[in-house]
């Protein structure tokens, strides 16, 4: 992965990565969303897919990208 050279490239890279994240999350069965099997931020901790999505949602809202983050919460038919 190359380092973005300017703000536009950075935003484009974020959008591409976010789209990939959405596709991956949509592949997780609803029954597994609450299972804590992902490595957490702190050493030795684990989080669920739902918790990880909550962190992404909180971050995007705090950074003015809330509209894009709604994509996952609105889609129930992934």
N, CA, C and O atoms as a Maestro MAE file, in Angstrom:
{
 s_m_m2io_version
 :::
 2.0.0
}

f_m_ct {
 s_m_title
 :::
 protein
 m_atom[312] {
  # First column is atom index #
  i_m_mmod_type
  r_m_x_coord
  r_m_y_coord
  r_m_z_coord
  i_m_residue_number
  s_m_chain_name
  s_m_pdb_residue_name
  s_m_pdb_atom_name
  i_m_atomic_number
  :::
  1 25 0.842 -1.174 0.000 1 A "UNK " " N  " 7
  2 3 0.000 0.000 0.000 1 A "UNK " " CA " 6
  3 2 0.891 1.241 0.000 1 A "UNK " " C  " 6
  4 15 1.815 1.349 0.806 1 A "UNK " " O  " 8
  5 25 0.612 2.160 -0.892 2 A "UNK " " N  " 7
  6 3 1.391 3.383 -0.967 2 A "UNK " " CA " 6
  7 2 0.826 4.438 -0.027 2 A "UNK " " C  " 6
  8 15 -0.354 4.412 0.323 2 A "UNK " " O  " 8
  9 25 1.682 5.358 0.373 3 A "UNK " " N  " 7
  10 3 1.270 6.449 1.254 3 A "UNK " " CA " 6
  11 2 0.615 7.534 0.400 3 A "UNK " " C  " 6
  12 15 1.207 7.985 -0.580 3 A "UNK " " O  " 8
  13 25 -0.607 7.964 0.762 4 A "UNK " " N  " 7
  14 3 -1.258 9.020 -0.008 4 A "UNK " " CA " 6
  15 2 -0.408 10.293 -0.023 4 A "UNK " " C  " 6
  16 15 0.196 10.660 0.985 4 A "UNK " " O  " 8
  17 25 -0.372 10.958 -1.176 5 A "UNK " " N  " 7
  18 3 0.455 12.149 -1.341 5 A "UNK " " CA " 6
  19 2 -0.264 13.433 -0.944 5 A "UNK " " C  " 6
  20 15 0.373 14.458 -0.701 5 A "UNK " " O  " 8
  21 25 -1.608 13.372 -0.879 6 A "UNK " " N  " 7
  22 3 -2.365 14.576 -0.532 6 A "UNK " " CA " 6
  23 2 -3.708 14.189 0.090 6 A "UNK " " C  " 6
  24 15 -4.037 13.009 0.209 6 A "UNK " " O  " 8
  25 25 -4.455 15.181 0.473 7 A "UNK " " N  " 7
  26 3 -5.731 14.939 1.162 7 A "UNK " " CA " 6
  27 2 -6.701 14.145 0.292 7 A "UNK " " C  " 6
  28 15 -7.357 13.226 0.781 7 A "UNK " " O  " 8
  29 25 -6.799 14.485 -0.984 8 A "UNK " " N  " 7
  30 3 -7.720 13.775 -1.867 8 A "UNK " " CA " 6
  31 2 -7.370 12.296 -1.988 8 A "UNK " " C  " 6
  32 15 -8.252 11.438 -1.958 8 A "UNK " " O  " 8
  33 25 -6.087 12.006 -2.123 9 A "UNK " " N  " 7
  34 3 -5.656 10.602 -2.188 9 A "UNK " " CA " 6
  35 2 -5.936 9.883 -0.880 9 A "UNK " " C  " 6
  36 15 -6.326 8.716 -0.881 9 A "UNK " " O  " 8
  37 25 -5.741 10.573 0.229 10 A "UNK " " N  " 7
  38 3 -6.025 9.973 1.535 10 A "UNK " " CA " 6
  39 2 -7.504 9.648 1.668 10 A "UNK " " C  " 6
  40 15 -7.861 8.550 2.093 10 A "UNK " " O  " 8
  41 25 -8.366 10.591 1.309 11 A "UNK " " N  " 7
  42 3 -9.812 10.351 1.397 11 A "UNK " " CA " 6
  43 2 -10.245 9.222 0.471 11 A "UNK " " C  " 6
  44 15 -11.105 8.418 0.828 11 A "UNK " " O  " 8
  45 25 -9.650 9.162 -0.716 12 A "UNK " " N  " 7
  46 3 -9.964 8.074 -1.645 12 A "UNK " " CA " 6
  47 2 -9.528 6.733 -1.056 12 A "UNK " " C  " 6
  48 15 -10.252 5.744 -1.159 12 A "UNK " " O  " 8
  49 25 -8.362 6.700 -0.448 13 A "UNK " " N  " 7
  50 3 -7.865 5.476 0.175 13 A "UNK " " CA " 6
  51 2 -8.775 5.032 1.320 13 A "UNK " " C  " 6
  52 15 -9.051 3.843 1.481 13 A "UNK " " O  " 8
  53 25 -9.233 5.994 2.105 14 A "UNK " " N  " 7
  54 3 -10.154 5.678 3.205 14 A "UNK " " CA " 6
  55 2 -11.441 5.088 2.647 14 A "UNK " " C  " 6
  56 15 -11.933 4.083 3.158 14 A "UNK " " O  " 8
  57 25 -11.990 5.704 1.602 15 A "UNK " " N  " 7
  58 3 -13.228 5.205 1.003 15 A "UNK " " CA " 6
  59 2 -13.062 3.786 0.472 15 A "UNK " " C  " 6
  60 15 -13.937 2.944 0.672 15 A "UNK " " O  " 8
  61 25 -11.955 3.519 -0.198 16 A "UNK " " N  " 7
  62 3 -11.705 2.178 -0.736 16 A "UNK " " CA " 6
  63 2 -11.590 1.160 0.399 16 A "UNK " " C  " 6
  64 15 -12.170 0.077 0.331 16 A "UNK " " O  " 8
  65 25 -10.839 1.515 1.440 17 A "UNK " " N  " 7
  66 3 -10.678 0.608 2.581 17 A "UNK " " CA " 6
  67 2 -12.002 0.378 3.290 17 A "UNK " " C  " 6
  68 15 -12.302 -0.738 3.715 17 A "UNK " " O  " 8
  69 25 -12.792 1.434 3.417 18 A "UNK " " N  " 7
  70 3 -14.082 1.305 4.097 18 A "UNK " " CA " 6
  71 2 -15.019 0.411 3.296 18 A "UNK " " C  " 6
  72 15 -15.744 -0.402 3.869 18 A "UNK " " O  " 8
  73 25 -15.007 0.558 1.975 19 A "UNK " " N  " 7
  74 3 -15.833 -0.306 1.131 19 A "UNK " " CA " 6
  75 2 -15.428 -1.777 1.278 19 A "UNK " " C  " 6
  76 15 -16.286 -2.659 1.314 19 A "UNK " " O  " 8
  77 25 -14.131 -2.036 1.361 20 A "UNK " " N  " 7
  78 3 -13.655 -3.406 1.577 20 A "UNK " " CA " 6
  79 2 -14.117 -3.923 2.927 20 A "UNK " " C  " 6
  80 15 -14.525 -5.078 3.048 20 A "UNK " " O  " 8
  81 25 -14.054 -3.064 3.950 21 A "UNK " " N  " 7
  82 3 -14.510 -3.443 5.288 21 A "UNK " " CA " 6
  83 2 -15.985 -3.813 5.266 21 A "UNK " " C  " 6
  84 15 -16.377 -4.820 5.856 21 A "UNK " " O  " 8
  85 25 -16.804 -3.019 4.597 22 A "UNK " " N  " 7
  86 3 -18.239 -3.288 4.517 22 A "UNK " " CA " 6
  87 2 -18.485 -4.649 3.873 22 A "UNK " " C  " 6
  88 15 -19.300 -5.429 4.364 22 A "UNK " " O  " 8
  89 25 -17.785 -4.938 2.777 23 A "UNK " " N  " 7
  90 3 -17.967 -6.245 2.116 23 A "UNK " " CA " 6
  91 2 -17.595 -7.391 3.053 23 A "UNK " " C  " 6
  92 15 -18.299 -8.399 3.107 23 A "UNK " " O  " 8
  93 25 -16.492 -7.243 3.794 24 A "UNK " " N  " 7
  94 3 -16.077 -8.283 4.736 24 A "UNK " " CA " 6
  95 2 -17.110 -8.462 5.844 24 A "UNK " " C  " 6
  96 15 -17.455 -9.587 6.205 24 A "UNK " " O  " 8
  97 25 -17.599 -7.350 6.379 25 A "UNK " " N  " 7
  98 3 -18.581 -7.427 7.466 25 A "UNK " " CA " 6
  99 2 -19.878 -8.056 7.000 25 A "UNK " " C  " 6
  100 15 -20.539 -8.771 7.754 25 A "UNK " " O  " 8
  101 25 -20.238 -7.792 5.765 26 A "UNK " " N  " 7
  102 3 -21.472 -8.373 5.232 26 A "UNK " " CA " 6
  103 2 -21.363 -9.888 5.055 26 A "UNK " " C  " 6
  104 15 -22.378 -10.572 4.924 26 A "UNK " " O  " 8
  105 25 -20.151 -10.406 5.049 27 A "UNK " " N  " 7
  106 3 -19.973 -11.846 4.902 27 A "UNK " " CA " 6
  107 2 -20.087 -12.585 6.244 27 A "UNK " " C  " 6
  108 15 -20.132 -13.815 6.274 27 A "UNK " " O  " 8
  109 25 -20.134 -11.839 7.345 28 A "UNK " " N  " 7
  110 3 -20.248 -12.456 8.673 28 A "UNK " " CA " 6
  111 2 -21.718 -12.768 8.958 28 A "UNK " " C  " 6
  112 15 -22.557 -11.869 8.906 28 A "UNK " " O  " 8
  113 25 -22.039 -14.025 9.256 29 A "UNK " " N  " 7
  114 3 -23.425 -14.371 9.583 29 A "UNK " " CA " 6
  115 2 -23.915 -13.607 10.818 29 A "UNK " " C  " 6
  116 15 -23.163 -13.404 11.771 29 A "UNK " " O  " 8
  117 25 -25.171 -13.191 10.788 30 A "UNK " " N  " 7
  118 3 -25.756 -12.435 11.900 30 A "UNK " " CA " 6
  119 2 -25.562 -13.172 13.230 30 A "UNK " " C  " 6
  120 15 -25.358 -12.539 14.266 30 A "UNK " " O  " 8
  121 25 -25.626 -14.489 13.203 31 A "UNK " " N  " 7
  122 3 -25.510 -15.268 14.431 31 A "UNK " " CA " 6
  123 2 -24.122 -15.179 15.069 31 A "UNK " " C  " 6
  124 15 -23.953 -15.530 16.237 31 A "UNK " " O  " 8
  125 25 -23.129 -14.710 14.308 32 A "UNK " " N  " 7
  126 3 -21.765 -14.641 14.829 32 A "UNK " " CA " 6
  127 2 -21.337 -13.224 15.215 32 A "UNK " " C  " 6
  128 15 -20.222 -13.039 15.701 32 A "UNK " " O  " 8
  129 25 -22.187 -12.230 15.012 33 A "UNK " " N  " 7
  130 3 -21.810 -10.844 15.268 33 A "UNK " " CA " 6
  131 2 -21.442 -10.568 16.720 33 A "UNK " " C  " 6
  132 15 -20.629 -9.683 16.987 33 A "UNK " " O  " 8
  133 25 -22.015 -11.298 17.650 34 A "UNK " " N  " 7
  134 3 -21.764 -11.056 19.068 34 A "UNK " " CA " 6
  135 2 -20.645 -11.888 19.679 34 A "UNK " " C  " 6
  136 15 -20.300 -11.696 20.845 34 A "UNK " " O  " 8
  137 25 -20.071 -12.811 18.907 35 A "UNK " " N  " 7
  138 3 -19.004 -13.656 19.436 35 A "UNK " " CA " 6
  139 2 -17.702 -12.866 19.567 35 A "UNK " " C  " 6
  140 15 -17.260 -12.226 18.613 35 A "UNK " " O  " 8
  141 25 -17.097 -12.913 20.739 36 A "UNK " " N  " 7
  142 3 -15.843 -12.181 20.995 36 A "UNK " " CA " 6
  143 2 -14.652 -13.028 20.553 36 A "UNK " " C  " 6
  144 15 -14.040 -13.733 21.356 36 A "UNK " " O  " 8
  145 25 -14.340 -12.944 19.273 37 A "UNK " " N  " 7
  146 3 -13.223 -13.737 18.761 37 A "UNK " " CA " 6
  147 2 -12.227 -12.922 17.940 37 A "UNK " " C  " 6
  148 15 -11.361 -13.485 17.270 37 A "UNK " " O  " 8
  149 25 -12.352 -11.588 17.994 38 A "UNK " " N  " 7
  150 3 -11.379 -10.715 17.335 38 A "UNK " " CA " 6
  151 2 -10.424 -10.150 18.372 38 A "UNK " " C  " 6
  152 15 -10.821 -9.884 19.506 38 A "UNK " " O  " 8
  153 25 -9.177 -9.967 17.990 39 A "UNK " " N  " 7
  154 3 -8.197 -9.382 18.908 39 A "UNK " " CA " 6
  155 2 -8.585 -7.930 19.199 39 A "UNK " " C  " 6
  156 15 -8.845 -7.149 18.283 39 A "UNK " " O  " 8
  157 25 -8.620 -7.584 20.488 40 A "UNK " " N  " 7
  158 3 -8.960 -6.227 20.898 40 A "UNK " " CA " 6
  159 2 -7.771 -5.289 20.825 40 A "UNK " " C  " 6
  160 15 -6.663 -5.696 20.475 40 A "UNK " " O  " 8
  161 25 -8.015 -4.017 21.163 41 A "UNK " " N  " 7
  162 3 -6.939 -3.021 21.128 41 A "UNK " " CA " 6
  163 2 -5.905 -3.268 22.226 41 A "UNK " " C  " 6
  164 15 -4.711 -3.061 22.010 41 A "UNK " " O  " 8
  165 25 -6.347 -3.701 23.381 42 A "UNK " " N  " 7
  166 3 -5.438 -3.977 24.493 42 A "UNK " " CA " 6
  167 2 -4.962 -5.421 24.428 42 A "UNK " " C  " 6
  168 15 -5.716 -6.316 24.045 42 A "UNK " " O  " 8
  169 25 -3.725 -5.639 24.798 43 A "UNK " " N  " 7
  170 3 -3.136 -6.974 24.757 43 A "UNK " " CA " 6
  171 2 -3.962 -7.944 25.600 43 A "UNK " " C  " 6
  172 15 -4.318 -7.657 26.743 43 A "UNK " " O  " 8
  173 25 -4.254 -9.091 25.009 44 A "UNK " " N  " 7
  174 3 -4.972 -10.130 25.722 44 A "UNK " " CA " 6
  175 2 -6.480 -9.953 25.765 44 A "UNK " " C  " 6
  176 15 -7.164 -10.721 26.442 44 A "UNK " " O  " 8
  177 25 -7.018 -8.963 25.060 45 A "UNK " " N  " 7
  178 3 -8.469 -8.765 25.048 45 A "UNK " " CA " 6
  179 2 -9.054 -9.183 23.714 45 A "UNK " " C  " 6
  180 15 -8.358 -9.245 22.700 45 A "UNK " " O  " 8
  181 25 -10.336 -9.468 23.733 46 A "UNK " " N  " 7
  182 3 -11.042 -9.828 22.515 46 A "UNK " " CA " 6
  183 2 -12.337 -9.032 22.435 46 A "UNK " " C  " 6
  184 15 -12.927 -8.677 23.456 46 A "UNK " " O  " 8
  185 25 -12.766 -8.759 21.217 47 A "UNK " " N  " 7
  186 3 -14.011 -8.039 20.988 47 A "UNK " " CA " 6
  187 2 -14.826 -8.778 19.939 47 A "UNK " " C  " 6
  188 15 -14.313 -9.632 19.215 47 A "UNK " " O  " 8
  189 25 -16.089 -8.437 19.874 48 A "UNK " " N  " 7
  190 3 -16.959 -9.020 18.853 48 A "UNK " " CA " 6
  191 2 -16.953 -8.143 17.611 48 A "UNK " " C  " 6
  192 15 -16.482 -7.006 17.644 48 A "UNK " " O  " 8
  193 25 -17.477 -8.675 16.521 49 A "UNK " " N  " 7
  194 3 -17.616 -7.892 15.299 49 A "UNK " " CA " 6
  195 2 -18.518 -6.690 15.581 49 A "UNK " " C  " 6
  196 15 -18.253 -5.588 15.102 49 A "UNK " " O  " 8
  197 25 -19.576 -6.901 16.355 50 A "UNK " " N  " 7
  198 3 -20.491 -5.807 16.694 50 A "UNK " " CA " 6
  199 2 -19.759 -4.694 17.450 50 A "UNK " " C  " 6
  200 15 -19.974 -3.514 17.172 50 A "UNK " " O  " 8
  201 25 -18.899 -5.061 18.400 51 A "UNK " " N  " 7
  202 3 -18.136 -4.051 19.138 51 A "UNK " " CA " 6
  203 2 -17.175 -3.310 18.220 51 A "UNK " " C  " 6
  204 15 -17.031 -2.092 18.327 51 A "UNK " " O  " 8
  205 25 -16.520 -4.030 17.325 52 A "UNK " " N  " 7
  206 3 -15.592 -3.399 16.394 52 A "UNK " " CA " 6
  207 2 -16.335 -2.424 15.482 52 A "UNK " " C  " 6
  208 15 -15.829 -1.341 15.188 52 A "UNK " " O  " 8
  209 25 -17.520 -2.801 15.036 53 A "UNK " " N  " 7
  210 3 -18.324 -1.906 14.194 53 A "UNK " " CA " 6
  211 2 -18.724 -0.659 14.974 53 A "UNK " " C  " 6
  212 15 -18.744 0.442 14.426 53 A "UNK " " O  " 8
  213 25 -19.038 -0.832 16.230 54 A "UNK " " N  " 7
  214 3 -19.388 0.308 17.072 54 A "UNK " " CA " 6
  215 2 -18.242 1.294 17.181 54 A "UNK " " C  " 6
  216 15 -18.457 2.506 17.165 54 A "UNK " " O  " 8
  217 25 -17.037 0.788 17.290 55 A "UNK " " N  " 7
  218 3 -15.857 1.667 17.347 55 A "UNK " " CA " 6
  219 2 -15.680 2.431 16.041 55 A "UNK " " C  " 6
  220 15 -15.392 3.628 16.050 55 A "UNK " " O  " 8
  221 25 -15.851 1.737 14.918 56 A "UNK " " N  " 7
  222 3 -15.729 2.389 13.616 56 A "UNK " " CA " 6
  223 2 -16.809 3.460 13.476 56 A "UNK " " C  " 6
  224 15 -16.539 4.564 13.004 56 A "UNK " " O  " 8
  225 25 -18.012 3.133 13.882 57 A "UNK " " N  " 7
  226 3 -19.130 4.094 13.791 57 A "UNK " " CA " 6
  227 2 -18.841 5.327 14.644 57 A "UNK " " C  " 6
  228 15 -19.048 6.457 14.201 57 A "UNK " " O  " 8
  229 25 -18.369 5.108 15.851 58 A "UNK " " N  " 7
  230 3 -18.063 6.234 16.740 58 A "UNK " " CA " 6
  231 2 -16.958 7.100 16.139 58 A "UNK " " C  " 6
  232 15 -17.037 8.327 16.180 58 A "UNK " " O  " 8
  233 25 -15.926 6.459 15.581 59 A "UNK " " N  " 7
  234 3 -14.824 7.198 14.982 59 A "UNK " " CA " 6
  235 2 -15.293 8.009 13.786 59 A "UNK " " C  " 6
  236 15 -14.943 9.183 13.657 59 A "UNK " " O  " 8
  237 25 -16.086 7.393 12.903 60 A "UNK " " N  " 7
  238 3 -16.530 8.101 11.706 60 A "UNK " " CA " 6
  239 2 -17.442 9.267 12.065 60 A "UNK " " C  " 6
  240 15 -17.391 10.317 11.425 60 A "UNK " " O  " 8
  241 25 -18.266 9.090 13.073 61 A "UNK " " N  " 7
  242 3 -19.145 10.179 13.507 61 A "UNK " " CA " 6
  243 2 -18.316 11.334 14.062 61 A "UNK " " C  " 6
  244 15 -18.594 12.498 13.773 61 A "UNK " " O  " 8
  245 25 -17.314 11.016 14.844 62 A "UNK " " N  " 7
  246 3 -16.464 12.039 15.461 62 A "UNK " " CA " 6
  247 2 -15.607 12.768 14.424 62 A "UNK " " C  " 6
  248 15 -15.160 13.890 14.661 62 A "UNK " " O  " 8
  249 25 -15.381 12.127 13.278 63 A "UNK " " N  " 7
  250 3 -14.518 12.719 12.264 63 A "UNK " " CA " 6
  251 2 -15.282 13.200 11.029 63 A "UNK " " C  " 6
  252 15 -14.696 13.374 9.961 63 A "UNK " " O  " 8
  253 25 -16.583 13.411 11.179 64 A "UNK " " N  " 7
  254 3 -17.366 13.994 10.101 64 A "UNK " " CA " 6
  255 2 -17.649 13.099 8.921 64 A "UNK " " C  " 6
  256 15 -17.974 13.591 7.840 64 A "UNK " " O  " 8
  257 25 -17.535 11.801 9.097 65 A "UNK " " N  " 7
  258 3 -17.793 10.870 7.993 65 A "UNK " " CA " 6
  259 2 -18.974 9.966 8.325 65 A "UNK " " C  " 6
  260 15 -19.028 8.812 7.899 65 A "UNK " " O  " 8
  261 25 -19.914 10.503 9.089 66 A "UNK " " N  " 7
  262 3 -21.041 9.706 9.572 66 A "UNK " " CA " 6
  263 2 -21.900 9.157 8.441 66 A "UNK " " C  " 6
  264 15 -22.352 8.015 8.524 66 A "UNK " " O  " 8
  265 25 -22.136 9.918 7.407 67 A "UNK " " N  " 7
  266 3 -23.014 9.469 6.326 67 A "UNK " " CA " 6
  267 2 -22.544 8.144 5.735 67 A "UNK " " C  " 6
  268 15 -23.355 7.245 5.512 67 A "UNK " " O  " 8
  269 25 -21.252 8.015 5.481 68 A "UNK " " N  " 7
  270 3 -20.710 6.783 4.907 68 A "UNK " " CA " 6
  271 2 -20.859 5.619 5.885 68 A "UNK " " C  " 6
  272 15 -21.108 4.489 5.465 68 A "UNK " " O  " 8
  273 25 -20.711 5.881 7.179 69 A "UNK " " N  " 7
  274 3 -20.771 4.797 8.156 69 A "UNK " " CA " 6
  275 2 -22.163 4.226 8.291 69 A "UNK " " C  " 6
  276 15 -22.320 3.124 8.817 69 A "UNK " " O  " 8
  277 25 -23.176 4.933 7.838 70 A "UNK " " N  " 7
  278 3 -24.547 4.439 7.939 70 A "UNK " " CA " 6
  279 2 -24.802 3.278 6.993 70 A "UNK " " C  " 6
  280 15 -25.761 2.528 7.171 70 A "UNK " " O  " 8
  281 25 -23.962 3.129 6.004 71 A "UNK " " N  " 7
  282 3 -24.150 2.082 5.004 71 A "UNK " " CA " 6
  283 2 -24.354 0.720 5.646 71 A "UNK " " C  " 6
  284 15 -25.289 0.002 5.288 71 A "UNK " " O  " 8
  285 25 -23.499 0.356 6.582 72 A "UNK " " N  " 7
  286 3 -23.593 -0.960 7.198 72 A "UNK " " CA " 6
  287 2 -24.827 -1.081 8.075 72 A "UNK " " C  " 6
  288 15 -25.518 -2.097 8.011 72 A "UNK " " O  " 8
  289 25 -25.128 -0.083 8.888 73 A "UNK " " N  " 7
  290 3 -26.253 -0.190 9.798 73 A "UNK " " CA " 6
  291 2 -27.578 -0.207 9.055 73 A "UNK " " C  " 6
  292 15 -28.555 -0.755 9.566 73 A "UNK " " O  " 8
  293 25 -27.642 0.375 7.862 74 A "UNK " " N  " 7
  294 3 -28.874 0.382 7.080 74 A "UNK " " CA " 6
  295 2 -29.070 -0.896 6.294 74 A "UNK " " C  " 6
  296 15 -30.200 -1.251 5.958 74 A "UNK " " O  " 8
  297 25 -27.991 -1.588 5.999 75 A "UNK " " N  " 7
  298 3 -28.092 -2.799 5.190 75 A "UNK " " CA " 6
  299 2 -28.347 -4.014 6.071 75 A "UNK " " C  " 6
  300 15 -27.537 -4.348 6.935 75 A "UNK " " O  " 8
  301 25 -29.429 -4.641 5.853 76 A "UNK " " N  " 7
  302 3 -29.759 -5.864 6.602 76 A "UNK " " CA " 6
  303 2 -29.711 -7.086 5.690 76 A "UNK " " C  " 6
  304 15 -29.863 -8.222 6.140 76 A "UNK " " O  " 8
  305 25 -29.498 -6.833 4.411 77 A "UNK " " N  " 7
  306 3 -29.557 -7.918 3.435 77 A "UNK " " CA " 6
  307 2 -28.207 -8.217 2.815 77 A "UNK " " C  " 6
  308 15 -28.143 -8.757 1.711 77 A "UNK " " O  " 8
  309 25 -27.126 -7.876 3.503 78 A "UNK " " N  " 7
  310 3 -25.784 -8.066 2.947 78 A "UNK " " CA " 6
  311 2 -25.664 -9.445 2.376 78 A "UNK " " C  " 6
  312 15 -24.609 -9.808 1.857 78 A "UNK " " O  " 8
  :::
 }
 m_bond[311] {
  # First column is bond index #
  i_m_from
  i_m_to
  i_m_order
  :::
  1 1 2 1
  2 2 3 1
  3 3 4 2
  4 3 5 1
  5 5 6 1
  6 6 7 1
  7 7 8 2
  8 7 9 1
  9 9 10 1
  10 10 11 1
  11 11 12 2
  12 11 13 1
  13 13 14 1
  14 14 15 1
  15 15 16 2
  16 15 17 1
  17 17 18 1
  18 18 19 1
  19 19 20 2
  20 19 21 1
  21 21 22 1
  22 22 23 1
  23 23 24 2
  24 23 25 1
  25 25 26 1
  26 26 27 1
  27 27 28 2
  28 27 29 1
  29 29 30 1
  30 30 31 1
  31 31 32 2
  32 31 33 1
  33 33 34 1
  34 34 35 1
  35 35 36 2
  36 35 37 1
  37 37 38 1
  38 38 39 1
  39 39 40 2
  40 39 41 1
  41 41 42 1
  42 42 43 1
  43 43 44 2
  44 43 45 1
  45 45 46 1
  46 46 47 1
  47 47 48 2
  48 47 49 1
  49 49 50 1
  50 50 51 1
  51 51 52 2
  52 51 53 1
  53 53 54 1
  54 54 55 1
  55 55 56 2
  56 55 57 1
  57 57 58 1
  58 58 59 1
  59 59 60 2
  60 59 61 1
  61 61 62 1
  62 62 63 1
  63 63 64 2
  64 63 65 1
  65 65 66 1
  66 66 67 1
  67 67 68 2
  68 67 69 1
  69 69 70 1
  70 70 71 1
  71 71 72 2
  72 71 73 1
  73 73 74 1
  74 74 75 1
  75 75 76 2
  76 75 77 1
  77 77 78 1
  78 78 79 1
  79 79 80 2
  80 79 81 1
  81 81 82 1
  82 82 83 1
  83 83 84 2
  84 83 85 1
  85 85 86 1
  86 86 87 1
  87 87 88 2
  88 87 89 1
  89 89 90 1
  90 90 91 1
  91 91 92 2
  92 91 93 1
  93 93 94 1
  94 94 95 1
  95 95 96 2
  96 95 97 1
  97 97 98 1
  98 98 99 1
  99 99 100 2
  100 99 101 1
  101 101 102 1
  102 102 103 1
  103 103 104 2
  104 103 105 1
  105 105 106 1
  106 106 107 1
  107 107 108 2
  108 107 109 1
  109 109 110 1
  110 110 111 1
  111 111 112 2
  112 111 113 1
  113 113 114 1
  114 114 115 1
  115 115 116 2
  116 115 117 1
  117 117 118 1
  118 118 119 1
  119 119 120 2
  120 119 121 1
  121 121 122 1
  122 122 123 1
  123 123 124 2
  124 123 125 1
  125 125 126 1
  126 126 127 1
  127 127 128 2
  128 127 129 1
  129 129 130 1
  130 130 131 1
  131 131 132 2
  132 131 133 1
  133 133 134 1
  134 134 135 1
  135 135 136 2
  136 135 137 1
  137 137 138 1
  138 138 139 1
  139 139 140 2
  140 139 141 1
  141 141 142 1
  142 142 143 1
  143 143 144 2
  144 143 145 1
  145 145 146 1
  146 146 147 1
  147 147 148 2
  148 147 149 1
  149 149 150 1
  150 150 151 1
  151 151 152 2
  152 151 153 1
  153 153 154 1
  154 154 155 1
  155 155 156 2
  156 155 157 1
  157 157 158 1
  158 158 159 1
  159 159 160 2
  160 159 161 1
  161 161 162 1
  162 162 163 1
  163 163 164 2
  164 163 165 1
  165 165 166 1
  166 166 167 1
  167 167 168 2
  168 167 169 1
  169 169 170 1
  170 170 171 1
  171 171 172 2
  172 171 173 1
  173 173 174 1
  174 174 175 1
  175 175 176 2
  176 175 177 1
  177 177 178 1
  178 178 179 1
  179 179 180 2
  180 179 181 1
  181 181 182 1
  182 182 183 1
  183 183 184 2
  184 183 185 1
  185 185 186 1
  186 186 187 1
  187 187 188 2
  188 187 189 1
  189 189 190 1
  190 190 191 1
  191 191 192 2
  192 191 193 1
  193 193 194 1
  194 194 195 1
  195 195 196 2
  196 195 197 1
  197 197 198 1
  198 198 199 1
  199 199 200 2
  200 199 201 1
  201 201 202 1
  202 202 203 1
  203 203 204 2
  204 203 205 1
  205 205 206 1
  206 206 207 1
  207 207 208 2
  208 207 209 1
  209 209 210 1
  210 210 211 1
  211 211 212 2
  212 211 213 1
  213 213 214 1
  214 214 215 1
  215 215 216 2
  216 215 217 1
  217 217 218 1
  218 218 219 1
  219 219 220 2
  220 219 221 1
  221 221 222 1
  222 222 223 1
  223 223 224 2
  224 223 225 1
  225 225 226 1
  226 226 227 1
  227 227 228 2
  228 227 229 1
  229 229 230 1
  230 230 231 1
  231 231 232 2
  232 231 233 1
  233 233 234 1
  234 234 235 1
  235 235 236 2
  236 235 237 1
  237 237 238 1
  238 238 239 1
  239 239 240 2
  240 239 241 1
  241 241 242 1
  242 242 243 1
  243 243 244 2
  244 243 245 1
  245 245 246 1
  246 246 247 1
  247 247 248 2
  248 247 249 1
  249 249 250 1
  250 250 251 1
  251 251 252 2
  252 251 253 1
  253 253 254 1
  254 254 255 1
  255 255 256 2
  256 255 257 1
  257 257 258 1
  258 258 259 1
  259 259 260 2
  260 259 261 1
  261 261 262 1
  262 262 263 1
  263 263 264 2
  264 263 265 1
  265 265 266 1
  266 266 267 1
  267 267 268 2
  268 267 269 1
  269 269 270 1
  270 270 271 1
  271 271 272 2
  272 271 273 1
  273 273 274 1
  274 274 275 1
  275 275 276 2
  276 275 277 1
  277 277 278 1
  278 278 279 1
  279 279 280 2
  280 279 281 1
  281 281 282 1
  282 282 283 1
  283 283 284 2
  284 283 285 1
  285 285 286 1
  286 286 287 1
  287 287 288 2
  288 287 289 1
  289 289 290 1
  290 290 291 1
  291 291 292 2
  292 291 293 1
  293 293 294 1
  294 294 295 1
  295 295 296 2
  296 295 297 1
  297 297 298 1
  298 298 299 1
  299 299 300 2
  300 299 301 1
  301 301 302 1
  302 302 303 1
  303 303 304 2
  304 303 305 1
  305 305 306 1
  306 306 307 1
  307 307 308 2
  308 307 309 1
  309 309 310 1
  310 310 311 1
  311 311 312 2
  :::
 }
}
